[in-house]
């Protein structure tokens, strides 16, 4: 359903999709949104704090209207 999960020491976590092209962003964003809705509906689990699509072929980071961040892989640093 998603490609990666990052969990922080305080229990917050993020759901990440990883795609190569910009043409895949809209479809990829559906997965973390769907996962967040699932956890919210469950009521007993903590939903993801961050929803993100990491993309190889985009030139800038932005936040979509559905709350999903789109981040170019080139902006990730150690």
C-alpha positions as CSV (number, residue, x, y, z in Angstrom):
1,X,0.0,0.0,0.0
2,X,2.9,2.4,0.8
3,X,6.6,2.2,0.1
4,X,8.1,3.4,3.4
5,X,7.3,4.3,7.0
6,X,9.3,6.6,9.1
7,X,8.6,6.5,12.9
8,X,9.8,9.1,15.4
9,X,10.7,8.3,19.0
10,X,7.5,9.9,20.2
11,X,5.3,7.5,18.2
12,X,4.4,9.8,15.4
13,X,5.0,8.4,11.9
14,X,4.8,9.2,8.3
15,X,3.6,7.3,5.2
16,X,5.7,7.6,2.0
17,X,5.2,6.6,-1.6
18,X,8.2,6.7,-3.9
19,X,7.8,7.3,-7.6
20,X,10.0,8.3,-10.5
21,X,7.9,10.5,-12.7
22,X,5.6,13.5,-12.1
23,X,2.9,11.8,-14.1
24,X,2.6,9.3,-11.2
25,X,2.1,11.7,-8.3
26,X,-1.7,11.9,-8.4
27,X,-2.1,8.1,-8.3
28,X,0.6,7.7,-5.7
29,X,-0.9,10.3,-3.4
30,X,-4.1,8.2,-3.1
31,X,-2.3,5.5,-1.1
32,X,-1.2,7.5,1.9
33,X,-4.5,9.3,2.0
34,X,-6.3,6.0,2.0
35,X,-4.1,4.7,4.8
36,X,-4.7,7.8,6.9
37,X,-8.5,7.4,6.5
38,X,-8.2,3.7,7.5
39,X,-6.4,4.6,10.7
40,X,-8.8,7.4,11.5
41,X,-11.8,5.2,11.0
42,X,-10.3,2.5,13.2
43,X,-10.2,4.9,16.1
44,X,-7.7,2.8,18.1
45,X,-4.6,3.5,16.2
46,X,-2.5,6.6,15.6
47,X,-2.9,7.9,11.9
48,X,0.2,9.1,10.1
49,X,1.3,12.6,10.9
50,X,2.9,13.1,7.5
51,X,1.8,11.9,4.1
52,X,4.4,12.2,1.3
53,X,5.2,11.3,-2.2
54,X,8.9,11.3,-2.9
55,X,9.5,11.9,-6.6
56,X,12.6,11.6,-8.7
57,X,11.6,14.0,-11.5
58,X,10.2,17.2,-9.9
59,X,12.0,20.4,-9.3
60,X,10.4,21.7,-6.1
61,X,8.6,20.5,-3.0
62,X,5.0,21.5,-2.3
63,X,1.9,20.5,-0.3
64,X,-1.1,19.3,-2.2
65,X,-4.7,20.3,-1.3
66,X,-5.3,16.7,0.1
67,X,-2.4,17.3,2.6
68,X,0.2,15.1,0.8
69,X,3.6,16.6,0.5
70,X,5.4,16.1,-2.8
71,X,9.2,16.2,-2.3
72,X,11.9,15.7,-5.0
73,X,14.4,13.1,-4.0
74,X,17.2,15.5,-4.7
75,X,16.1,17.7,-1.7
76,X,16.7,14.8,0.8
77,X,19.9,15.2,2.7
78,X,21.5,13.2,5.5
